[in-house]
Amino acid sequence: MRYALVAIFAGSLALACAPAPLLAADVLITEAEAGLPASPDAGLTLRGVTRGPSIEQVSPAPDTGIKSPLPIKIKFIARNNAAIEVDSVKITYLKSPSVDLTARLKSHLTADGIEVLQAQVPPGKHVLRVDIKDSQGRTTTSMIKLSVDK
């Protein structure tokens, strides 16, 4: 009986001292989705004066190659004393057909933006469209570009 208690204690101590497992990366884009044909909207540039909210790609830089899993940080900036309506945010992977990524990013979404510590993305160039609306009904759309190295 004594040896059993010592073994249980030693096993518990070993588990407690073991290094924590690495955080699993969230799958943002699958290999199958990356293999879809490019959307004709992927090359669309958006310009114009707006009083609505703005969307800023903080990381990774749009044309900088980075290995997956990668951190993604997108900042939302409200204007004119308005607030970002989080329920209005929609993230679309521009492929043909387009892929709605909103549900995959919902847990990383706040009124300040989107922050994913580790996103699993296949190698290649990927374009995401982010649509947001503020409390005054003004909308903004922005393209987020990810360049992922092998």
C-alpha positions in Angstrom: 0.0 0.0 0.0 2.8 2.3 0.9 4.5 1.8 -2.5 1.2 2.5 -4.3 0.9 5.9 -2.5 4.5 6.8 -3.3 4.0 5.8 -7.0 0.8 7.9 -7.2 2.5 10.9 -5.6 5.5 10.6 -7.9 3.3 10.3 -11.0 1.3 13.4 -9.9 4.5 15.3 -9.3 5.8 14.4 -12.7 2.6 15.6 -14.4 2.6 18.8 -12.4 6.2 19.6 -13.4 5.9 18.6 -17.1 6.1 21.5 -19.5 2.7 22.9 -20.6 1.7 21.8 -24.1 2.0 24.3 -26.9 -1.1 26.2 -27.8 -2.8 24.6 -30.8 -3.1 26.9 -33.8 -6.6 27.8 -35.0 -7.2 26.7 -38.5 -8.1 29.9 -40.4 -7.8 28.5 -44.0 -7.8 24.9 -45.0 -5.6 23.4 -47.8 -8.8 22.7 -49.8 -10.0 26.3 -49.5 -6.6 27.6 -50.5 -6.9 25.4 -53.6 -10.1 27.0 -54.8 -9.9 29.4 -57.9 -9.2 33.0 -57.2 -12.1 35.3 -56.9 -12.5 38.1 -59.4 -13.0 40.4 -56.4 -9.5 39.6 -55.0 -7.8 42.4 -57.1 -10.4 45.0 -56.2 -9.0 48.1 -54.6 -11.1 50.2 -52.4 -10.7 53.9 -52.2 -12.8 56.9 -51.3 -13.5 59.3 -48.5 -15.5 57.9 -45.7 -16.5 59.1 -42.2 -17.2 55.5 -41.2 -14.9 53.3 -39.2 -11.5 52.2 -40.5 -9.7 48.8 -40.6 -6.0 48.5 -40.1 -3.9 45.4 -40.7 -1.3 45.5 -37.9 0.3 42.1 -38.3 1.5 40.5 -40.4 2.5 43.2 -42.8 0.5 42.8 -46.1 3.4 41.8 -48.4 5.8 40.3 -45.9 6.2 36.5 -46.1 5.8 34.7 -42.8 5.6 31.1 -41.8 2.4 29.5 -40.4 1.2 29.4 -37.7 1.2 33.1 -37.7 -0.2 35.9 -35.5 -3.0 38.0 -37.0 -3.9 41.4 -35.6 -6.5 43.7 -37.3 -7.5 46.9 -35.6 -10.9 48.6 -35.9 -11.0 52.4 -35.4 -14.4 54.0 -34.8 -14.9 57.7 -35.6 -17.3 60.5 -34.7 -18.3 59.1 -31.2 -19.6 55.9 -32.8 -19.0 52.3 -31.7 -18.2 49.3 -33.8 -21.1 46.9 -34.0 -19.3 43.6 -33.3 -22.3 41.5 -34.6 -21.9 43.3 -38.0 -18.3 42.1 -38.6 -18.0 39.7 -41.5 -14.7 38.1 -42.7 -14.7 36.5 -46.1 -11.9 34.6 -47.8 -11.9 35.8 -51.4 -12.1 32.6 -53.5 -14.6 31.3 -56.0 -16.8 30.4 -54.3 -16.1 32.8 -51.4 -15.5 31.2 -47.9 -17.1 32.9 -44.8 -14.5 32.8 -42.0 -16.5 34.8 -39.5 -17.5 31.8 -37.4 -13.8 30.7 -37.2 -12.7 34.1 -35.9 -15.7 34.9 -33.7 -13.9 34.0 -30.5 -11.0 36.4 -31.4 -13.3 39.3 -32.3 -13.9 42.4 -30.2 -15.0 46.0 -30.9 -11.2 46.9 -31.1 -10.5 44.3 -33.8 -9.4 40.8 -34.3 -6.4 39.2 -32.6 -5.3 35.6 -33.3 -2.1 34.4 -31.6 -1.6 31.4 -33.9 -3.5 31.0 -37.1 -2.9 28.0 -39.4 -2.8 29.2 -43.0 -1.4 27.2 -46.0 1.5 28.7 -48.0 0.6 31.2 -50.6 -1.0 34.6 -51.0 -4.4 35.0 -49.4 -6.9 37.9 -49.5 -9.6 38.4 -46.9 -12.4 41.0 -47.1 -13.4 42.5 -43.7 -16.7 44.3 -43.5 -17.7 46.3 -40.4 -20.5 48.7 -39.5 -20.6 51.3 -36.7 -23.5 52.4 -34.4 -24.3 55.2 -36.8 -24.9 52.8 -39.7 -21.7 53.6 -41.6 -20.0 50.7 -43.2 -16.4 50.0 -44.2 -14.8 47.2 -46.3 -11.1 46.5 -46.3 -8.8 43.9 -47.9 -6.4 42.0 -45.7 -3.5 40.4 -47.5 -1.6 37.4 -46.0 1.6 36.1 -47.7 2.6 32.8 -46.1 5.9 31.1 -46.9 6.5 27.4 -47.0 
